[in-house]
Amino acid sequence: MKESLKELLDLLDLEQIENDIFRGRSPEERQQRVFGGQVAGQALVAAGRTVPVNRPVHSLHAYFIRPGDPSVPIVYTVDRVRDGRSFTTRRVLAVQHGKAIFSLSASFQVVEDGPSHQAAMPDAPDPETLPPALERLTPIFGERAAAEFVSRRPFDVRHATPLTWEAAKDPALVTPESKVWLRVDGELPDDPLLHVCLMTYASDMTLLDTVLLNHGLAWGDNRVMGASLDHAMWFHRPFRADEWLLYYQDTPFAGGARGLARGQVFTRSGELVVSVMQEGLIRVGDRS
């Protein structure tokens, strides 16, 4: 198992400090702010630990309120909003320095049968035929920087469509959609909550990239500033985060310094297992 995955699993193993109160930490490397997927994944862990295991999560809705400080722990308080016969509702508030930085509402449901249909899986090349992230990133950032970036990622991510940095240099590569194969870099235990929390983490890694990709922009360009504003996910079927998943993403709208992106996650066999929506702050200024 890759060291970055071991660390992520440790980050998701929250410390329980009181009934319905949990504490999480951030990675040792000092970043400007806590990664949004991390706080969302940890908040879902906190909610899930207060719910019976026979009620899997089916949806979450979250808001990023303030930037998280990676140098101090995050306290997650869980409000047991409702425990019904079929549905359980939880509300989680993430707090640092006495202020809320993130809020999440999650709904859990007993397993039931009903009518079934789904969107078709888009065409995409097999992940094994695609170059690994290090091979794609080295020509852009150099071997050392690319290797450091990839080593910190707990997921094997393979793009079937252009990267934002590639499209920023070549207008012919600009596109409104993105197809990404991903899986964690190691084998996981059979814990359904862990798999959905890892997908929650991963869902924030590339989603807003689609907005930039549509305009020939890229993170790291000193003109571009962005941040996640809100995040919603619907979990349709069980899946494993240690098996290849196709993350199809597109962007239906951008305007008012905000961009909207949506995603669909498919198993390799074509089952739609997760749907995602996110709005992000996208500001573009002068290079000076």
N, C-alpha and C positions, 0 to 999 in steps of 0.2 A: 504494500500500500504506500502510495506517495506521501511524503511528509506533510505536504500542504493539506491533504485530505485528512490525515490523522489530526492535524491541528483544527480543521473545521469541525470534525466530529467532537472534539473536545470543547470547542466554542458552543456547540449546540447542546452539550450536556450541562444544562444550567444548574446552578446551585440553588436549592430550595432553602430560603432563610426564614420562612414563616408560612402558615397556611395561605396559599394563593399569592405568595410573594416570592419572586425568583431573582437571581442575580446572574448576569452574563458579563463576559469581558470581550475585548477585541484582540486581534493579532498583535504580536510584539512590535512588528515594524510600524513606525509612526507615519500615519497618513494624515492628510489634512482633515478628513472627517470619516466617520464610520460608514462603511459600504452599506447601501440601502438593503441589499439582499440579506446581509448578515442580521440586521436588526429585525427584518421581517421574518426570517427563519427562526430566530430566537423567540420572537413574540408568539409565533405559532407553536413552538415547543411548549412555552409556558401555558398557553391555552389548552393544548392537547393533553397535558399532564393532569388536568382537572376534569377530564371527560373519560367515561368508560371506553375501553379499547374496542368494544363492538359498535362504536359510533364513529366512523371515520369522518374527517372533515370533507365538506363538499364545496365550501366557498369561503373566501376571505375578502375583506375590503379594508384598505389601510390608507392613512395619510402620513406623509413625512412633514413634521411640523417645524423642527429645528435641526441644524446639522449636529450629528453626534460627535462627542469628544472621544477619540480612541484611547486616550490616556487614563480614563477612569472607567469603573464598572458601570453597567446599565442595570437599573432596577426595573423589573417587570411586575406590575400588579394586575391580577386577574379578577374581573368582576363576573360572577356567575349570574348572568342575566336571566337565563331560563333553562330549566330542565323539564322538557315535555315528554310525552309518550314516544314521539318519533324524532324530535329535533332538540338539540342542545345549543344554546347560544352563549358565547363568551366575548367579553370585551377586555382588551389588554392595553395598558398604558405603559410606555417606556419612559423612564425619568432619569435625568442627569442634572446635577447641580440644582436640584429642587424644581426643575421645569420639565414639562412634557416635551419629548423630542419626536415621538411617534405614537400613533394610536392604531389599533387593529380590532376589527370585529370579525369573528369567525363563527360559522354555523356547522354543526355536526349532525349526522343523520344515521339512524339505524338502516341497515341494508334492506332494500325493498325492490320488488320487481315492478316493471311498468313498460309502456311503449318505448321503443328504442330506434333512433336513427342518428346519423352523424355526417359531418362534411367529409368529402373525399380527401385523402392524403395527396398533397401535390407531388409531382415527379421530382426526384432528387437522386443524384448519383449515390452509390453505396459509400458509407463513411471510409471504408478501407481504401477506396480509390482516391481519396482526397488527401492532400498534403497536411501533415500535422501543423499545429500553430507555429512551432519554432521555425519551420521551413517557410511559412508565409510571412512571418514577422521579421526575420533576419535581414532581408533586403531593404526593409523600411527603417528599422531602428539600429541595425548592426547586431552582430552575433552576441555580444555581451549583454546588452540591454534586453534583447529578445529572450535570451536564456533566463535572465533574472525574472522577467515578466511571466514567462511560462511556468517557472519553478514555483511561483507563488499561487498559481491557479490550481485548485483541487479538481478541476474538470479537464478532461480531454475534449477540446473544442475544435471542430473542423468545419470551415466555411465552404459552402457550395456556391456562394455568391461573393461579389467583391467586398473587401474590407473598406471601411470608411476612408482610411489613409490612401488606399489605392484609387478610389473614386475621386478623392480630393485632387489627385494629380492628373487624372485622365477623365475628362467629362464623358467620354463614351461609356464609362463604367457606372455612371449615375443610374440608380434604380430605386423604385419605391418599395422593394421587397427584399427580404433576406431569408436564406435557408441555412440553418446551422445544425449539424449533428453534435450532440454532446452526451457525455456520461461521466460519472465520477471515476477518478483514476485509481480504482481498487475495488475489491469485493466488499459488500455490505451485509450486515445481519438482516434477518427477516423481520424488520420492524416497519410496518406501513407508515407510521407517523414520521420516522426518520427519512423515508424516501420522499414524502411530500414536502418536508421541511427543506431538504436538499434541493428539490426542484424550485421551491420558493426562493431560495438563495440564488440559484442559477438563472431564474427568470429575469432578474434585474441586470444580468451581465451584459446583454447585447440588445435589449429591446429598444432603448432610445437611440441606439446606433442607426436604426432604420430611418428615423427622422433626418439625421444628418446625411445618411447615404442618399436620400432623395434630393439633397441640395448640394452635393459635392463638398460637404463640410466634414471635419474630423475633430475628435477630441485631441487636445494637445496643441491645436492651432490657437495662438493667443487671441484670436478674434472670438472664439467660441466659449461660452460659459453655460453650463447646464446642471440641472439637479432634478431628481425625482420628486414629484409633487404628490401623487397618489398611485395606488396599485391595487388591482383586483384580480382574483384568480378563482376559477371554478374547476374542481377536481371531479372528473366524470367517472373514471374507472381506476382500479389499482394499477400500479406500474412499478418498475424498479429503476432507480436512478443510476444503478451500476450496469445497465444495459443501454445500448444506443437509442437515443430519442431524437427525432427530427423536430426542431423548433422553427416553425415557419412564422415569419413576422412581416407585417406591412404597416403602413402609416396612412390612415384615412384623412388626416387633417393636421395642419400647422398654421398658427396665426396668433397674434397678440402675445408674442414671446413665449408661446406654449406649443408643444407638439404632442400629438396623440399617436400612440403605437399600440398594436394589438398582436397577439401571438396565439398560435395553436401548436400543441405538442402531440406528436404521434409516436407510437411505438414502431418498431421496424416492420411489424406485421400489418401496419396501417390503422391501428385503433387510435381514435382521438381520445386522449386521456386528460388533457388540461387545456383550458382556455385562459388567456391573460389579456388584460388591458392596463395601460399605464399612460398617465399624462406627465410630461416633464417640462421644466423651465428650459427654454432654449433662447439664449441671447447672443447676438452676433454684433460685434463692434468693429472699430478700425484696428489695423495692425499696430498703429502707433501707440 
